[in-house]
Amino acid sequence: MTIQIDDTDAELIALLKRNARAPVAELARKLGLARTTVQTRIDRLLERGAIAGFTLRTGDALAAPIRATVLVSIAPRTGPAVLSRLRALPSVDAVFTVSGRVDLVVEISAKTTQDLDRALDDIAEAKGVQSSESFIHLSTKMDRRG
């Protein structure tokens, strides 16, 4: 099902992407609408799934100092077992299925290089994992995630 949104909804979503904690009154002022109208639009966007929810992103002070992306190739029909193992690892922040030469992209974080090394070993040793390749994040140049 395709969700239809108008220009005002798109502008509202853009404002919420910049600051999901913005008061409805502030959003209404920026959009030139009544506060109740903006609240109704937010409720409708949530109900229809255009907005899946609101999230908290920790700042650098709380973030693990070392982040990495791991490209993982798995054996046929081992996806559910590998995913179950990855879910059990506290260093794993996100797992994505992808098209291309690998099957999964895994985002991990660790407090120390030893923790990172252990996390990479845990991923590589998971039953069904055929190969893995890791990329340590050095600095963030841009981040539009929410």
Backbone torsions as a table, in degrees:
resi	resn	phi	psi	omega
1	MET	NA	128.3	178.3
2	THR	-89.7	133.5	179.7
3	ILE	-94.8	125.5	179.5
4	GLN	-91.4	125.8	174.4
5	ILE	-127.9	145.4	179.2
6	ASP	-92.2	-178.8	-177.9
7	ASP	-61.4	-36.3	179.6
8	THR	-66.9	-42.6	176.5
9	ASP	-61.2	-42.6	-179.8
10	ALA	-62.3	-40.6	178.7
11	GLU	-67.8	-39.1	177.1
12	LEU	-61.9	-45.0	178.4
13	ILE	-61.7	-41.1	178.7
14	ALA	-62.3	-41.5	177.9
15	LEU	-64.4	-41.1	179.6
16	LEU	-68.6	-32.2	176.1
17	LYS	-63.8	-36.8	179.4
18	ARG	-72.0	-36.9	-179.6
19	ASN	-157.3	95.2	-177.7
20	ALA	-69.2	-13.2	179.8
21	ARG	-95.8	3.7	-179.5
22	ALA	-59.7	133.9	177.9
23	PRO	-62.2	146.5	179.8
24	VAL	-58.1	-36.8	179.1
25	ALA	-61.8	-39.4	178.0
26	GLU	-66.6	-43.3	177.9
27	LEU	-61.0	-43.1	180.0
28	ALA	-60.9	-42.5	179.8
29	ARG	-62.5	-43.7	-178.9
30	LYS	-67.2	-30.8	-178.9
31	LEU	-90.8	-12.3	-178.1
32	GLY	72.5	33.4	-178.7
33	LEU	-124.3	166.8	174.6
34	ALA	-71.8	149.2	-179.9
35	ARG	-58.0	-42.3	-179.4
36	THR	-65.2	-34.1	177.7
37	THR	-65.2	-43.6	179.7
38	VAL	-65.2	-43.1	178.8
39	GLN	-61.8	-40.8	178.1
40	THR	-62.9	-41.3	178.1
41	ARG	-64.2	-43.6	178.4
42	ILE	-60.8	-46.5	179.4
43	ASP	-59.5	-42.4	-179.9
44	ARG	-65.7	-42.4	179.0
45	LEU	-63.8	-37.2	175.6
46	LEU	-66.8	-45.6	-178.4
47	GLU	-61.5	-38.5	-178.4
48	ARG	-84.8	-7.3	177.7
49	GLY	88.1	6.0	176.6
50	ALA	-69.0	-32.1	171.0
51	ILE	-114.7	120.4	-177.1
52	ALA	-84.3	-17.9	-179.4
53	GLY	154.1	-175.9	-179.3
54	PHE	-119.7	147.3	-173.7
55	THR	-135.4	163.7	177.5
56	LEU	-112.3	130.0	173.7
57	ARG	-113.9	125.7	-180.0
58	THR	-75.4	152.3	178.1
59	GLY	-80.6	176.2	-178.5
60	ASP	-57.2	-30.8	-177.9
61	ALA	-63.9	-29.2	-179.3
62	LEU	-105.0	-12.9	-176.9
63	ALA	-71.6	145.7	173.5
64	ALA	-60.8	138.1	-174.4
65	PRO	-70.0	-18.6	-177.3
66	ILE	-122.7	124.5	177.5
67	ARG	-123.3	150.1	179.3
68	ALA	-148.4	156.0	172.1
69	THR	-113.9	134.2	-178.0
70	VAL	-121.2	125.2	174.9
71	LEU	-91.7	126.8	-172.9
72	VAL	-125.4	129.9	171.5
73	SER	-105.9	135.4	-177.8
74	ILE	-122.7	158.5	177.3
75	ALA	-71.4	152.7	178.5
76	PRO	-55.9	141.4	176.1
77	ARG	63.0	21.7	176.9
78	THR	-110.5	4.9	-176.6
79	GLY	-52.7	-52.3	-178.9
80	PRO	-60.5	-40.4	-179.9
81	ALA	-68.2	-41.4	178.8
82	VAL	-65.5	-44.5	179.5
83	LEU	-61.9	-39.9	177.2
84	SER	-60.8	-43.0	178.6
85	ARG	-65.5	-42.0	179.8
86	LEU	-64.1	-38.4	178.1
87	ARG	-60.7	-30.7	-177.6
88	ALA	-78.5	-12.6	-178.4
89	LEU	-88.6	119.0	-176.7
90	PRO	-65.5	-20.9	-179.5
91	SER	-79.5	-13.2	-178.9
92	VAL	-82.4	119.8	-179.7
93	ASP	-93.8	-35.7	-177.3
94	ALA	-158.4	150.5	176.0
95	VAL	-133.7	131.6	-179.8
96	PHE	-124.6	136.1	168.0
97	THR	-81.7	145.2	-177.0
98	VAL	-140.2	162.3	172.0
99	SER	-96.5	155.7	179.1
100	GLY	122.0	-155.1	-173.0
101	ARG	-77.4	-13.8	176.2
102	VAL	-119.8	167.2	-177.3
103	ASP	-99.1	-34.6	-175.9
104	LEU	-133.5	147.3	167.8
105	VAL	-115.2	124.5	-176.6
106	VAL	-116.8	126.5	175.7
107	GLU	-100.3	128.6	-179.1
108	ILE	-129.1	160.9	174.0
109	SER	-140.5	150.7	-178.6
110	ALA	-148.9	152.8	180.0
111	LYS	-81.8	-30.5	-177.8
112	THR	-134.0	165.7	176.4
113	THR	-65.9	-31.4	177.2
114	GLN	-65.5	-41.9	177.3
115	ASP	-64.4	-39.8	177.8
116	LEU	-63.2	-45.3	179.4
117	ASP	-60.1	-43.4	179.7
118	ARG	-64.2	-41.7	179.3
119	ALA	-63.9	-42.8	178.2
120	LEU	-63.4	-39.9	176.5
121	ASP	-63.9	-42.9	179.4
122	ASP	-60.2	-39.7	178.9
123	ILE	-67.9	-48.5	-177.3
124	ALA	-63.0	-31.9	-176.9
125	GLU	-86.7	-6.6	-179.8
126	ALA	-62.5	133.4	-179.9
127	LYS	-59.6	126.5	-178.8
128	GLY	105.3	-17.6	178.1
129	VAL	-80.2	121.6	179.9
130	GLN	-90.2	-37.8	178.6
131	SER	-158.6	158.8	175.8
132	SER	-146.8	151.1	178.4
133	GLU	-139.0	129.4	-174.6
134	SER	-113.2	150.1	177.8
135	PHE	-130.7	115.6	-179.9
136	ILE	-83.2	130.5	178.9
137	HIS	-76.0	128.6	-179.9
138	LEU	-95.8	-49.7	177.0
139	SER	-151.8	155.8	178.7
140	THR	-95.9	120.6	178.8
141	LYS	-95.3	-25.9	179.0
142	MET	-162.8	143.2	177.9
143	ASP	-149.7	108.5	179.8
144	ARG	-100.0	1.7	179.5
145	ARG	-68.1	121.0	-179.4
146	GLY	-5.4	NA	NA
